[in-house]
Amino acid sequence: MVHDGHGLGYLQKIARDRKNVFSALMEAVKTHSRGQVSHTL
């Protein structure tokens, strides 16, 4: 699976790796609701 840096799975991986989530978060909110993002984190 090729990762383009979008989506909730990618956001969760970045957060778990303790990396800066800002850019992943900005991409995730383009296609997912605030509730989905909050639940993911």
C-alpha distance matrix in Angstrom:
0.0 3.8 6.4 9.6 11.7 12.6 13.0 14.6 12.0 11.9 15.7 16.2 14.5 16.6 19.7 19.3 19.1 22.3 21.2 22.5 20.9 22.8 20.4 17.6 20.3 21.6 18.3 17.9 21.5 21.0 19.2 20.1 23.6 25.4 25.6 21.9 21.4 24.4 23.3 19.9 22.0
3.8 0.0 3.8 6.5 9.2 10.7 12.2 14.4 12.4 11.1 14.8 16.2 14.3 15.7 19.0 19.3 18.6 21.4 19.7 20.7 19.2 20.8 18.0 15.6 18.7 19.5 16.2 16.5 20.1 19.3 18.1 19.5 23.2 24.9 25.6 22.0 21.1 24.3 23.7 20.3 21.9
6.4 3.8 0.0 3.8 5.5 7.4 9.1 11.5 9.8 7.8 11.3 13.1 11.5 12.4 15.8 16.5 15.9 18.4 16.5 17.2 15.6 17.0 14.3 11.8 15.0 15.9 12.8 13.1 16.8 16.4 15.5 16.8 20.3 21.7 22.7 19.2 17.9 21.1 20.9 17.4 18.7
9.6 6.5 3.8 0.0 3.8 5.6 8.6 11.7 11.2 8.8 11.5 14.2 13.2 13.2 16.4 18.0 17.4 19.2 16.8 16.6 14.8 15.5 12.3 10.4 13.5 13.5 10.2 11.5 14.8 13.8 13.6 15.5 19.1 20.6 22.1 19.0 17.4 20.8 21.2 18.0 19.1
11.7 9.2 5.5 3.8 0.0 3.8 6.9 9.5 9.3 6.2 8.1 11.2 10.4 9.8 13.0 14.9 14.4 15.8 13.4 13.0 11.0 11.8 8.9 6.7 10.0 10.6 7.7 8.9 12.5 12.3 12.5 13.8 17.1 18.0 19.6 16.7 14.6 17.8 18.5 15.2 15.9
12.6 10.7 7.4 5.6 3.8 0.0 3.7 7.0 8.1 6.3 7.5 10.7 11.2 11.1 13.5 15.6 16.0 17.2 15.2 14.4 11.6 12.1 9.4 6.6 8.7 9.1 5.7 5.9 9.5 9.2 8.8 10.2 13.6 15.0 16.6 13.6 12.0 15.5 16.2 13.2 14.6
13.0 12.2 9.1 8.6 6.9 3.7 0.0 3.7 5.6 5.6 6.4 8.8 10.3 11.1 12.6 14.6 15.8 17.1 15.8 15.3 12.0 13.0 11.3 7.8 8.7 10.1 7.2 5.2 8.6 9.2 7.7 7.9 11.2 12.7 13.7 10.4 9.3 12.9 13.0 10.2 12.2
14.6 14.4 11.5 11.7 9.5 7.0 3.7 0.0 3.8 5.4 5.0 6.1 8.6 9.9 10.5 12.2 14.2 15.3 14.8 14.7 11.3 12.9 12.3 8.6 8.6 11.0 9.3 6.2 9.2 11.0 9.5 8.0 10.4 11.2 11.4 8.0 6.8 10.0 9.6 6.5 8.8
12.0 12.4 9.8 11.2 9.3 8.1 5.6 3.8 0.0 3.8 5.4 5.1 6.2 8.7 9.9 10.5 12.3 14.3 14.1 14.9 12.1 14.5 13.7 10.0 11.0 13.8 11.8 9.4 12.8 14.3 12.8 11.6 14.1 14.8 14.6 11.1 10.1 12.6 11.5 8.0 10.0
11.9 11.1 7.8 8.8 6.2 6.3 5.6 5.4 3.8 0.0 3.8 5.4 5.1 6.2 8.6 9.9 10.6 12.5 11.4 12.1 9.6 12.0 10.8 7.2 9.3 11.9 9.9 8.7 12.4 13.8 13.1 12.7 15.4 15.8 16.4 13.2 11.2 13.9 13.7 10.0 11.0
15.7 14.8 11.3 11.5 8.1 7.5 6.4 5.0 5.4 3.8 0.0 3.8 5.5 5.2 6.3 8.7 10.0 10.8 9.9 9.9 6.7 9.1 9.0 5.4 6.4 9.6 8.8 7.2 10.3 12.6 12.5 11.4 13.4 13.0 13.8 11.2 8.4 10.7 11.3 7.8 7.8
16.2 16.2 13.1 14.2 11.2 10.7 8.8 6.1 5.1 5.4 3.8 0.0 3.8 5.5 5.1 6.1 8.5 9.8 10.3 11.3 8.8 11.9 12.4 9.0 9.5 13.1 12.5 10.3 13.1 15.7 15.1 13.3 14.8 14.1 14.0 11.3 9.1 10.4 9.9 6.2 6.2
14.5 14.3 11.5 13.2 10.4 11.2 10.3 8.6 6.2 5.1 5.5 3.8 0.0 3.8 5.4 5.1 6.1 8.6 8.9 10.9 9.4 12.8 12.9 9.8 11.5 14.8 13.9 12.5 15.8 17.9 17.4 16.2 18.2 17.7 17.8 14.9 12.7 14.1 13.6 9.9 9.7
16.6 15.7 12.4 13.2 9.8 11.1 11.1 9.9 8.7 6.2 5.2 5.5 3.8 0.0 3.8 5.5 5.1 6.3 5.4 7.1 6.1 9.6 10.0 7.6 9.6 12.7 12.5 12.0 15.0 17.1 17.5 16.6 18.4 17.5 18.2 15.9 12.9 14.2 14.7 11.2 10.0
19.7 19.0 15.8 16.4 13.0 13.5 12.6 10.5 9.9 8.6 6.3 5.1 5.4 3.8 0.0 3.8 5.4 5.0 6.0 7.4 6.1 9.8 11.4 9.2 9.7 13.4 13.9 12.7 15.1 17.9 18.3 16.6 17.7 16.1 16.5 14.7 11.6 12.0 12.5 9.5 7.3
19.3 19.3 16.5 18.0 14.9 15.6 14.6 12.2 10.5 9.9 8.7 6.1 5.1 5.5 3.8 0.0 3.8 5.3 7.7 10.3 9.7 13.5 14.8 12.5 13.3 16.9 17.1 15.7 18.2 21.0 20.9 19.1 20.2 18.9 18.6 16.6 14.0 14.1 13.7 10.7 8.9
19.1 18.6 15.9 17.4 14.4 16.0 15.8 14.2 12.3 10.6 10.0 8.5 6.1 5.1 5.4 3.8 0.0 3.8 5.5 9.0 9.7 13.4 14.4 12.6 14.3 17.5 17.6 17.0 19.8 22.2 22.4 21.2 22.7 21.4 21.6 19.5 16.7 17.2 17.2 14.0 12.2
22.3 21.4 18.4 19.2 15.8 17.2 17.1 15.3 14.3 12.5 10.8 9.8 8.6 6.3 5.0 5.3 3.8 0.0 3.8 6.8 8.2 11.6 13.5 12.4 13.4 16.6 17.6 17.1 19.3 22.0 22.8 21.4 22.4 20.6 21.1 19.6 16.4 16.4 17.1 14.3 11.6
21.2 19.7 16.5 16.8 13.4 15.2 15.8 14.8 14.1 11.4 9.9 10.3 8.9 5.4 6.0 7.7 5.5 3.8 0.0 3.8 6.0 9.1 10.4 10.0 11.7 14.3 15.2 15.5 17.8 20.1 21.3 20.5 21.9 20.3 21.4 19.8 16.4 17.0 18.2 15.2 12.9
22.5 20.7 17.2 16.6 13.0 14.4 15.3 14.7 14.9 12.1 9.9 11.3 10.9 7.1 7.4 10.3 9.0 6.8 3.8 0.0 3.8 5.7 7.6 8.3 9.4 11.5 13.1 13.9 15.7 17.9 19.7 19.1 20.2 18.5 20.2 19.0 15.3 16.0 18.0 15.3 12.9
20.9 19.2 15.6 14.8 11.0 11.6 12.0 11.3 12.1 9.6 6.7 8.8 9.4 6.1 6.1 9.7 9.7 8.2 6.0 3.8 0.0 3.8 5.8 5.3 5.8 8.5 10.0 10.2 12.0 14.5 16.1 15.3 16.5 14.9 16.6 15.3 11.6 12.7 14.7 12.1 10.0
22.8 20.8 17.0 15.5 11.8 12.1 13.0 12.9 14.5 12.0 9.1 11.9 12.8 9.6 9.8 13.5 13.4 11.6 9.1 5.7 3.8 0.0 3.8 5.5 5.1 6.2 8.7 9.9 10.8 12.9 15.3 15.0 16.0 14.3 16.8 16.0 12.3 13.6 16.3 14.2 12.3
20.4 18.0 14.3 12.3 8.9 9.4 11.3 12.3 13.7 10.8 9.0 12.4 12.9 10.0 11.4 14.8 14.4 13.5 10.4 7.6 5.8 3.8 0.0 3.8 5.3 5.1 6.4 8.6 10.2 11.3 13.7 14.3 16.1 15.3 18.0 16.6 13.2 15.4 17.7 15.3 14.2
17.6 15.6 11.8 10.4 6.7 6.6 7.8 8.6 10.0 7.2 5.4 9.0 9.8 7.6 9.2 12.5 12.6 12.4 10.0 8.3 5.3 5.5 3.8 0.0 3.8 5.5 5.2 6.1 8.8 10.3 11.7 11.9 14.0 13.6 15.7 13.7 10.6 13.1 14.9 12.1 11.6
20.3 18.7 15.0 13.5 10.0 8.7 8.7 8.6 11.0 9.3 6.4 9.5 11.5 9.6 9.7 13.3 14.3 13.4 11.7 9.4 5.8 5.1 5.3 3.8 0.0 3.8 5.4 5.0 6.3 8.9 10.6 10.0 11.3 10.2 12.7 11.4 7.9 10.2 12.6 10.6 9.8
21.6 19.5 15.9 13.5 10.6 9.1 10.1 11.0 13.8 11.9 9.6 13.1 14.8 12.7 13.4 16.9 17.5 16.6 14.3 11.5 8.5 6.2 5.1 5.5 3.8 0.0 3.8 5.6 5.5 6.9 9.7 10.3 11.7 11.2 14.3 13.3 10.3 12.9 15.6 13.9 13.5
18.3 16.2 12.8 10.2 7.7 5.7 7.2 9.3 11.8 9.9 8.8 12.5 13.9 12.5 13.9 17.1 17.6 17.6 15.2 13.1 10.0 8.7 6.4 5.2 5.4 3.8 0.0 3.8 5.6 5.5 7.5 9.0 11.5 12.1 14.9 13.0 10.7 14.0 15.9 13.8 14.2
17.9 16.5 13.1 11.5 8.9 5.9 5.2 6.2 9.4 8.7 7.2 10.3 12.5 12.0 12.7 15.7 17.0 17.1 15.5 13.9 10.2 9.9 8.6 6.1 5.0 5.6 3.8 0.0 3.8 5.4 5.8 5.8 8.5 9.2 11.5 9.3 7.2 10.8 12.4 10.4 11.4
21.5 20.1 16.8 14.8 12.5 9.5 8.6 9.2 12.8 12.4 10.3 13.1 15.8 15.0 15.1 18.2 19.8 19.3 17.8 15.7 12.0 10.8 10.2 8.8 6.3 5.5 5.6 3.8 0.0 3.8 5.4 5.1 6.3 6.9 10.0 9.0 7.2 10.3 12.6 11.7 12.5
21.0 19.3 16.4 13.8 12.3 9.2 9.2 11.0 14.3 13.8 12.6 15.7 17.9 17.1 17.9 21.0 22.2 22.0 20.1 17.9 14.5 12.9 11.3 10.3 8.9 6.9 5.5 5.4 3.8 0.0 3.8 6.1 8.3 9.9 12.9 11.7 10.6 13.9 15.9 14.8 16.0
19.2 18.1 15.5 13.6 12.5 8.8 7.7 9.5 12.8 13.1 12.5 15.1 17.4 17.5 18.3 20.9 22.4 22.8 21.3 19.7 16.1 15.3 13.7 11.7 10.6 9.7 7.5 5.8 5.4 3.8 0.0 3.8 7.0 9.8 11.9 10.0 10.0 13.6 14.6 13.6 15.7
20.1 19.5 16.8 15.5 13.8 10.2 7.9 8.0 11.6 12.7 11.4 13.3 16.2 16.6 16.6 19.1 21.2 21.4 20.5 19.1 15.3 15.0 14.3 11.9 10.0 10.3 9.0 5.8 5.1 6.1 3.8 0.0 3.8 6.7 8.2 6.2 6.7 10.1 11.0 10.6 12.8
23.6 23.2 20.3 19.1 17.1 13.6 11.2 10.4 14.1 15.4 13.4 14.8 18.2 18.4 17.7 20.2 22.7 22.4 21.9 20.2 16.5 16.0 16.1 14.0 11.3 11.7 11.5 8.5 6.3 8.3 7.0 3.8 0.0 3.8 5.3 5.2 6.4 8.6 9.9 10.8 12.6
25.4 24.9 21.7 20.6 18.0 15.0 12.7 11.2 14.8 15.8 13.0 14.1 17.7 17.5 16.1 18.9 21.4 20.6 20.3 18.5 14.9 14.3 15.3 13.6 10.2 11.2 12.1 9.2 6.9 9.9 9.8 6.7 3.8 0.0 3.8 5.5 5.2 6.0 8.5 9.9 10.7
25.6 25.6 22.7 22.1 19.6 16.6 13.7 11.4 14.6 16.4 13.8 14.0 17.8 18.2 16.5 18.6 21.6 21.1 21.4 20.2 16.6 16.8 18.0 15.7 12.7 14.3 14.9 11.5 10.0 12.9 11.9 8.2 5.3 3.8 0.0 3.8 5.4 5.0 6.0 8.5 10.0
21.9 22.0 19.2 19.0 16.7 13.6 10.4 8.0 11.1 13.2 11.2 11.3 14.9 15.9 14.7 16.6 19.5 19.6 19.8 19.0 15.3 16.0 16.6 13.7 11.4 13.3 13.0 9.3 9.0 11.7 10.0 6.2 5.2 5.5 3.8 0.0 3.8 5.5 5.2 6.2 8.8
21.4 21.1 17.9 17.4 14.6 12.0 9.3 6.8 10.1 11.2 8.4 9.1 12.7 12.9 11.6 14.0 16.7 16.4 16.4 15.3 11.6 12.3 13.2 10.6 7.9 10.3 10.7 7.2 7.2 10.6 10.0 6.7 6.4 5.2 5.4 3.8 0.0 3.8 5.5 5.1 6.3
24.4 24.3 21.1 20.8 17.8 15.5 12.9 10.0 12.6 13.9 10.7 10.4 14.1 14.2 12.0 14.1 17.2 16.4 17.0 16.0 12.7 13.6 15.4 13.1 10.2 12.9 14.0 10.8 10.3 13.9 13.6 10.1 8.6 6.0 5.0 5.5 3.8 0.0 3.8 5.4 5.3
23.3 23.7 20.9 21.2 18.5 16.2 13.0 9.6 11.5 13.7 11.3 9.9 13.6 14.7 12.5 13.7 17.2 17.1 18.2 18.0 14.7 16.3 17.7 14.9 12.6 15.6 15.9 12.4 12.6 15.9 14.6 11.0 9.9 8.5 6.0 5.2 5.5 3.8 0.0 3.8 5.5
19.9 20.3 17.4 18.0 15.2 13.2 10.2 6.5 8.0 10.0 7.8 6.2 9.9 11.2 9.5 10.7 14.0 14.3 15.2 15.3 12.1 14.2 15.3 12.1 10.6 13.9 13.8 10.4 11.7 14.8 13.6 10.6 10.8 9.9 8.5 6.2 5.1 5.4 3.8 0.0 3.8
22.0 21.9 18.7 19.1 15.9 14.6 12.2 8.8 10.0 11.0 7.8 6.2 9.7 10.0 7.3 8.9 12.2 11.6 12.9 12.9 10.0 12.3 14.2 11.6 9.8 13.5 14.2 11.4 12.5 16.0 15.7 12.8 12.6 10.7 10.0 8.8 6.3 5.3 5.5 3.8 0.0
